């Protein structure tokens, strides 16, 4: 499967959610889609699922536009944070209906997942806790076996133990049915190890799209004596720096370095990269009584 | 192979080093099958492609070889290759930081040499007991 956005723009009344985005995702991979709140992640995912058309530019899946086009969207399963299922349905109904929308649906697998998350067939969606509602979404997404399976923050309210089970199940599902899985999350530290590729959106634009394993080589964290660091990094692309007691730590973006001498070099974590790339500076608030 | 992964090093590198350590400790011997990428992925909750990248580093260095459709195995010369590599890295990885710290805390060279000699003697004795 290949999804291709070309100069894709989506404008809502007051703002651009996606702004001239060009991005291609393909193959059978688990891809992390990251961005701050309002960066455009959910808009992109809902457009992939055919929920609404582009304002400008093109979005295609295997060269066909997904908007309002079931032959394309039948291959896509999008699980959102909420509003996935009608409140009055029972868990059983949700699974039966999902089976009709997803041609690859595996009911035995859905039942196995339902038991793993300890959901009862007869429970009504309305009575599910936030965590168990999220679990139902995860079950549908995994059992859909859709060639493009998209999870948008799929685990609101799910505790650490069930989240860890979700990661196990996701890897297992991917192993048995390799497909394009797009996972959007704010819990970056927890899931970054699952990604083969990472996409970061910022203000509706593409900020980064890389193989997860390459991140470690290209973006690094250096620390050491302040003068040595300053000398070394004089003309380099620094996205973060902080000093304390004559020691300095910097994060370099897209720089390959050698001859680091006594400086200590380590990999910047995905979470660190994400924060330093997208964070707004805090200028320091001074209460008026102190001004 | 149950060591936990560290945050500050690339995961594929840690997977490669883990296998190497098992080889020099004789946990994995020549022609032994190593776990598959999916087994690594499951155990460490990592992407299978990351595990594959780590293993491929070792394939490139003739430490591991692939048998199509069967699995991945330790080569005859694996242990020698890993030992040589680790010895080449030893000075930079262990001796240099030790000397830096020694200088920082004003430890004398004689003191260090004495400790190393003693440690070797003690180590040899405990090896004999084994």
Boltz contact constraints between the chains, C-beta under 6 A:
constraints:
  - contact:
      token1: [A, 30]
      token2: [B, 47]
      max_distance: 6.0
  - contact:
      token1: [A, 167]
      token2: [B, 45]
      max_distance: 6.0
  - contact:
      token1: [A, 171]
      token2: [B, 41]
      max_distance: 6.0
  - contact:
      token1: [A, 175]
      token2: [B, 38]
      max_distance: 6.0
  - contact:
      token1: [A, 193]
      token2: [B, 45]
      max_distance: 6.0
  - contact:
      token1: [A, 193]
      token2: [B, 46]
      max_distance: 6.0
  - contact:
      token1: [A, 194]
      token2: [B, 47]
      max_distance: 6.0
  - contact:
      token1: [A, 196]
      token2: [B, 47]
      max_distance: 6.0
  - contact:
      token1: [A, 196]
      token2: [B, 49]
      max_distance: 6.0
  - contact:
      token1: [A, 213]
      token2: [B, 12]
      max_distance: 6.0
  - contact:
      token1: [A, 213]
      token2: [B, 50]
      max_distance: 6.0
  - contact:
      token1: [A, 213]
      token2: [B, 53]
      max_distance: 6.0
  - contact:
      token1: [A, 216]
      token2: [B, 10]
      max_distance: 6.0
  - contact:
      token1: [A, 266]
      token2: [B, 8]
      max_distance: 6.0
  - contact:
      token1: [A, 267]
      token2: [B, 8]
      max_distance: 6.0
  - contact:
      token1: [A, 267]
      token2: [B, 10]
      max_distance: 6.0
  - contact:
      token1: [A, 269]
      token2: [B, 7]
      max_distance: 6.0
